[in-house]
Amino acid sequence: MDVVYEDNHIIVVNKQSGEIVQGDKTGDRPLSDIVKDYIKEKYAKPGAVFLGVVHRLDRPVSGLVVFARTSKALTRLNKMFAEGEVHKTYWAIVKNTPREPDGTLTHWLVRNEKQNKSYAYTSEKPNAKKAILKYRVISHSDNYCLLEVNLMTGRHHQIRCQLSAMGSPIKGDLKYGFPRSNPDGSISLMSRKVEFVHPVSKETIVIEAPIPHDPLWQALAPQSQNRQKKT
């Protein structure tokens, strides 16, 4: 487990693709249980360890996940996430460089529960939720493009669905139109950076995840940013 930030109230972990944040019907051991075991062992805590899950990442996605270590932090972080006060930046490797180097995508997403998939429309539909994201091109090669994505809304599979609707599906994402899976079952989407005011100390927290060791990530990531940063 890769802990990138930790204090008395919060802990931020760099999730690996394939891990689930919270228990689900698969019965696989979730990251939240692994973090509890880490805290219990490191601090020799007797009894049950408190850990609050305040947000999630899809199973095939990697990157930063914020957990609350105290009930005070959990209550405040839940409110901050709900009110958009936690700023998350994602990086995605996609097929097909967008025609514009930066832009805003607006769609109406309809979720199909049975398929666990969302569908994007350019106009409002029944039961659809408005989805907005901003993107910019960071770099590109002959076959792939690295995008920075910032969400203005939080919808089911929003980045995956909207980038696919733009004609730039995420590498490895078979569900949203990429032709081949990644060998490890991941998709090339990561939660790269989180920025927020600490729920207790009120200090500004900015944390960046390390770039994956995968050669394509290493090749596309700007060298000046190809390292972990945290303040």
Secondary structure, 3 states (H helix, E strand, C coil): CEEEEECCCEEEEEECCCCCCCCCCCCCCCHHHHHHHHHHHHCCCCCCCCCEECCCCCCCCEEEEEEECCHHHHHHHHHHHHCCCCEEEEEEEEECCCCCCEEEEEEEEEEECCCCEEEEECCCCCCCEEEEEEEEEEEECCCEEEEEEEECCCCCCHHHHHHHHCCCCECCCHHHCCCCCCCCCCCCEEEEEEEEECCCCCCEEEEECCCCCCHHHHHHCCHHHCCCCEC
